[in-house]
Amino acid sequence: MALNETSVSPAATPSGGLDVARVRKDFPILDRVVRGQRLVYLDSANTSQKPRPVLDAIERYYEQSNANVHRGTYLIAEEATAAFEGARAKVAGFVGAGSPREIVFAKNATEALNLVAKAWGRANLRAGDPVVITELEHHANIVPWHQLVSELGIELRWIPVGPDGHLDLTDLDRLVDGARVVSFAAMSNVLGTLTPVERLVEVAHTAGAIAVIDASQHVPHVPTDVAAWGADFVAFTGHKMCGPTGIGVLWGTEDILDSTPPFLTGGEMILNVTKEGFTPNELPWKFEAGTPPIAEAVGLGAAVDYLSGLGMEAVREHEVGLTGYALRSLTERFGGDLRIHGPSEPAERGGVLSFTYRDLHPHDMTQVFDQHGVCVRAGHHCAKPLMRELGVAATARASLYVYNDESDVDALGDAIDAASDFFGI
């Protein structure tokens, strides 16, 4: 098998849905027994598990074609370069980019968003310029803008979240008036809320602002077309979409990427250097300083192949159905003792269930879950401003993906019962 080819086993039913039992077999870690229990992994919003084709692709790169890219003229270096750039082309196709030149590989979505704020922002923003973000944001789409408040004196404005978990757009026109940037998540990592991407992009452009989208939770779960969105920048990460850690993506239009100065410097991002200065490389390498994450890109390309083989429409259909089951069954089982934050309609959210149960602290609760093999994250989920708006310090967060089914939701319910029994409430 060539380095850039991936074997993908069929995992769709004749009706086009996901065969979850078949999908599970692609993920070796799900065969583990932990603390005497089967592993119930419900933390994919944090990081997804990796299917065998991704693991094999990374291993094959290191075993057969480990070399640096764009530099050597020998065979394995050419193979590595072809695999690396082939992965870029796969990612471009997966998200509807017009060209691989629009795909910049970064360490993760956090670095990609920092690139936008630090490179584009420092070059284009001035004191008093408004930047609009939302109360749903991950810290990765908050802190870089806070830094520009301190460094440049920009004004940070916030789109509020309503009690139903959706953005409150009542005052949107005033908030974006005069704005230079509107930056927002396509899907909340806490509430699962799907935001009105096209409307926010249109409003941003009407106001003369650029639109920046954090699609870290969207791309792994929902068919994504960045060109149809019409945004200027879109960031997402590999490790939440069945790919490896250490690689993320920044998509941008060629025009805006061309006009943005380099973020990090040295290595492959250089076209020429003299004693007087330097000339940056062409897109996309202008933003890829040093030796890039080659094996990680190969793994991400394999993840794109895997998800494409499942079909993103089928992925979304599966998660809407499973999220609906979770909302119904857990509410029926625990009533008002269990509070699940976010939209009540499964079609308006992703498979992210942030919840509190009675007076149990989420960290205490999830430690009991662990004794039953159930993996759920507890904490503020890198979204402290949103936690304050929700009136909680932390939540437990169960998040669903392609390898989860109703039995995993039921196991979560059993774990909640176990925590209640353990603490005697």
N, C-alpha and C positions, 0 to 999 in steps of 0.2 A: 504493500500500500504506500502511495506517495505521501510525503510529509504533510501536505496540505489537504489530504483527503481524510474524511471521517466516516466511519461505519456507524450508521444509525439504525437501531432495531425498531421495527414497527411497534407502536404503542397506542394506536387509534382503533376504536371500535368501528364496525361497519357503518354505524350511524354518524360517524365523525367525531364522537366524543373521545375522552381519554380512557384507556384501559389502565386504571391506576395500579392494578396488580402487576401488570407488565411493566409499567413505569418503575415501580419499586425495585424490580430486579436489576434495573440499570444503575442503581445507586448502592455500591458495596457497603457503605456505612450503615445502611438500614438493616443489614443482617446482624448487626451487633446486638448482644444482650448486655444491658447495663443494670447493675444492682439486681440481677436476677429477673429483669423485666425486658420485654422487647423495647427497642428504642422508638419513642414517639417524638419525632422532631417537629416542633411547632415554633421555630424561630427563624424562618426564612427571610423575614423583613430585615433581620440582622445580617445573616449571610445564608445563602442557599447551600445545599449539598451538591456534590459534583458527580455526574454520571460517568460510567466507565469510558465512553468515547473521549471525554475531556481528559481523564487521567491517562488514557493510552496515548493521546496526542502529545501531551507534555513529555511523557516518558520517551516516546519515539523521537521527539526532537533532541532530547539530551543524549540518547543512545546513538543516534544516526547522523545528526546534522548540527551538533552544537558548535556554532561559530558566530562571530559578530556579523552584523548586517551592514550592507552598503559600503563595505571596505575591502573585503577579500575578493580575489578573482579566482580562487580555487573552488572546487565543486561543492564542498559542504557549506562554504560561505554563500555561494549562489543559491543553494537549497534553502538556507536559513533566511536569506533576504526574500526569496520567493514566498516562503511560508508566512513571513512577517507581513509583507505587503498583501498577500492573499487574504490574510485575516482582516486587514483593513478594508479590503473590497467587500468581504462578507458582512462586516459590520455596517458598511455604507448601505448595502442592499437591504439589510434587515430593518433599518430605521428609515428607509426612504430618502437617503441623502442623494443629492444630484451627482456627486463625484466622490471617489475616495480622498481627493484633495481636501474635502471638507471634514474629514475625520482625523482628529488629533488624539493620539494616545497619551494618557496621563497616568499617574499612579493610582488615582481613584477619582470619584466624582468631587470629593472635597478639593483636591488639587485643581481639577478643572474649573470649579467655581472660583477658587482663588485666582486662577489665571485671568478670568474675566474681570474680577474686581481690581486686581493689582496691575494687570497689563493694560486692558482697555480702560478701566476706571481711572487709573492715575494719569493716563494720556488724555482723557476726554472730560473728566469731571472737574469742577471748580467749586469754590466756597459758595454755599447756598443752594447748589443744585439738588433737587429732590430725587431720592431713590425710594421707590415704593416696594415693600415686601409684605408678606402676610404673617398672621399669627400662627399659621400652620407650620412654619419653616423649621427645618433641621438647623442646628447651629452652623453647619457648613454654609448655609445661605443667609446667615445673620452676621456672624463675627467678622468676615471680610469687609462687609459694609460698615460695621461699627469701627473698624480700623480706619476706613476712609473718612468717617465722621471726625476722628481724632486728627488724622493727617491733613485732610483737605478742608474740613469744615462743611461737608455735604449735610443735607437734611435727610433724615430717615423717617419715612412715613409707613404706617401699618394698616393693612386691610384687616378688619376684625373678623373673628369667627363667631357665627351665631350659635344659639343653644342647640340647633339641630346638627352641628358639626360641619355645616357648609359655610363658605365665606359669605359674609354680609356685605353685599355690593351696593347697599343703599346709597352710600356716599362716594361711590367709586369715581365719578367724574371730578369731584373736588380733590380727591386724593391724588389723581394722576395729572391734575392741571399743572403744567410746567415741568413735569417730571422728565428726567433724562434716562432713567432705567426703571422698568417694572420687572421684578425677579420673584419667581414663585415656584412652588412644587406642583407637579402635575398630579401627584397622589400623595396624600399625607402618610408619613411613616408611623404616625400615632393613631389617627382616626380612620385611615383608609380612604378618606374623602377624595373623590375625583373632582378636581377643580375645572371650571369652564375655560379650558386652555385657549380655544379659538377666540372667545370673547375678550379675554384678558390681553391676548396679543393684539387684537384689533384696537382695543382701547388704548393700549400703550403706543401703538404706531400713530393713531390719530392725535395723540398728545405730543408726538415728536420724540418719544422715548424708544429705546431698544427693549426687546423682550427677551428675558433670560429664564430658562426653564430647568429646574432640577427634576429630571425624569428618572431618578434612581429607583423609585418604586414602581414606576409606570412601565418602563421598557421590559422588565422581566415577566409582566403579567398581562399586558394589554397590547394589542396591535398598535404600533407606533409609526407615524409618518411625519417626520420632522418638516419636510417640505410643505405638507398640507397644513401643518400648524402655522407656518409662516413666521416662526420666531427668528431671532438673530443668533442666539446661542442655546444649545441644549446639552446638559451634562448628565451622564449616567455612569454606572460602575459595573465591572464585570462579575464580581463575586456574588452579587444578588441574582444573577441570571444564569446560574449553573457553571459559570466560569471561575477561574482562579482569583485569588487575592492579588493585589499589587498592580492591577491595571484598571483604568477607567477611560472614559471617552468624553471629549468635548467636540460636539458638532457645531460648526458655525458656517454661515454663508461665506463664499470665497471673498466677497467684497469686504466684509467686516474683519475676516481673518487677515486679509492683505493689509488692512489699515491699522491693525493692532500690533504694537511693538512686541518683541520677544519677551517672554516671562523669565525663563531661566536661560543661561548662556553657557556655551562651550560644547565641544563635541560635534554631533551631527547637525546641530542647528546653524552651523557656520558655513558660509559659502567662501568667504575670503577674510583674512586678517592681515593688517599691516600695522606698523608702529603708530599710525595715525588713527586707526579705528578698525571696524569690521563691517562686513556685509552679511546679513542673515540669509539663510538658505530659502528655497522656495517652500510653498505649502506642500504638505503639512509639517515637514521636517523642521521648519522655522521654530516650532514650539516643542521640539523633542530633543532636548539637550542630553548629551552623554549617551552611553549605551542604553538603549531602550529596553523595556520588559519583553524580551523576545519570546521566551517560553510561555509567558503569560498571555501574549497576543495569540500565539498558536492555540493555547487552551481556550481563549475567548472565541477564536474562530470556530473551534470544535463545538463550543457551547451554542453558538449561533446555528450551526448545522443541526444540533440536537433539538433545539427549540423549534426550528423551522420544520424539522421532521415531525414533531408533535402537532404543529400548526397552532399559531398564536390565537386564532379564533377559538379553537378547541380548548386551549389553556384558559382563556377568559371565560368561556361557557362553563367549564368545570369549576372554576373558582367562584363564580356567581352562585351556582347551585350549592356548592359546599358551604359558602358563607351564609346563604339563606338557611341551610340546615343548622348551622352552628347557632345563628341568632335565635331560631325558633326553639331548638331543643334545649339550649342552655337557659333561655328565659323561662320555658315551661318547667324546667327542672328546679331552678333556684329562685324564680320569681323576683321580687324586689330586693332580695339579699345580694343579687349580682347586678352590677351596673356596667353595661357595655357602652363605652363612649363612641360617638360618631353617628353617621346617618343610619336610619333604620331600614332603608331600602337597599337590598344587596346589589342591585344594578348601579347604585350611586356610589359604591365604595369598592375597595379592594379587599382581599382576604386578611385584613389586619383587625384583630379584636383586642383592644385595650380595655381592661376591666379592673374593677375593684370588687371585693367580696366582703360584706359585713364590715367589721373593723379590723380585719387581718391586714397586716402590712404586706405589700406585694413581695418583698424580699423573703419574709418568713414563709409565705404561702408557696413560693416557687422552690424553696428549699425542700419542702415536703413533696412537691411535684417530682423533684429529681429522684427521690427515693422510689418513685414509681416509674422511672424511665421517661418522664414527660419533660421535654426541654422547652421552657417558656422564659422569655426575658422579663426581668423586673427592673424598674428604674424610671428615669425621666426621658429616656430614649433620645437624648441629645436634642431636646425640644423644651427647655425650661420655660420660655415665655408662654408656650401653649399650656404647659402644666399649670401655670399660675392662672390662666384664663379658665381652665377646667376646675380650679379650686382643689387640686390634689398635688401632693408632693411627688407621687409616683403611681404607676399602674403596673399590673402584670399585662404582658402583651403576647398573645398567641397569634402566629401568622401562618397562613396556609399556602401550599404550593402544589405542584403537579403530582407529588408523591404522597399527598395526604388524602384521606377519605373519611367517611362518616365514623369509622371505628376509631380514628385518631381524635375526633371531636368527642366521642363518647369516653375515650380514655382521659381526656381533659376534664370532663365532668366528674369522672370517678376520682381524679386527683384533687379536685376541689372538695369533694366530699371527704376525702382522706385528710385534707388540711383542716377542715372544719372539725373532724373527730379528734385530730391530734391536739388542737388548741382548745377543745372542749367548748366550742361555741355553736 
